[in-house]
Amino acid sequence: MNVSALKVGGFMELNEKIRSADSDVHITDCCGQRFMGTALAKGKKLTITGTPGNAAGAYLNGGVIEVIGNVQDAVGDTMNLGKIIVHGNAGDALGYAMRGGNIFIRGNAGYRAGVHMKAYKDLKPVIVIGGSAGSFLGEYLAGGLLVVLGIGAEETLPVGNFIGTGMHGGEIFIRTKKKIADLPAQVAVNAATQDDLARIKPHIMEFAELFEVELESLLEDNYYILTPNTQNPYHLMYVAN
């Protein structure tokens, strides 16, 4: 089903058309309509041409959302399952409280990507950012996987300040030749080993296939891995001596 957002009254009506459709939906002329594809279930695909507003794919529950354009804030907010593919840039709070599924961003992401992400049993959320990410990447990260590929930022550090603030679970991989410094004491940084890279290789391969990006250099270049520092965990900040 093809629907022009210009011909629909507002975001509530547009979302009702998406929910009631018995086939895949393609929204064209999207310009800031919020909550596109909320709780989209498994077996359904939503393609959006344009720029959806905040919280696209919130509570996604197994469906697939592909955006031909940029997205605004809180994409994939609290999503459970499914996949979000963005052929442009993303705003702030990408994957906020994400609990499962995969998000692929071809370009850059704003502040607080992966904030409050968590994993539960077999559910492990994954975010792959092709370009750079803003400050507070992985803030309060409790589980899951964040990968920043730094495409187009090879001569600079592709992340902002305060990486991993409050991080107490999960992993952050950053592709860069630059030294990562000024991390919180509760975050450990190490050069990624081949065993480490084997865990993210399937996600990098999928990213390259989705966006038709050359794969070889993405697999061979230097990565750092950030993990919670078990020798100096955050809980020590809150326990009386």
Protein Blocks (a to p, Z undefined) as FASTA:
>chain_A
ZZdfklpfblmlmmmmmmmpcbdcddehiehiahihiaiaehiacddedjddehihiaia
hiacddeddddehihihiabdcdddfbdcdehihihiabdjdddfbdcdehihiaiaceh
jbccddddfbbcdehihihiabdjdddehgoilmbcfbdehihihiagdjdddddfbdce
hiafkbccddddfklmmmmmmmmmmmmmmnopafklmmmmccddddddfklcfklmmccZ
Z
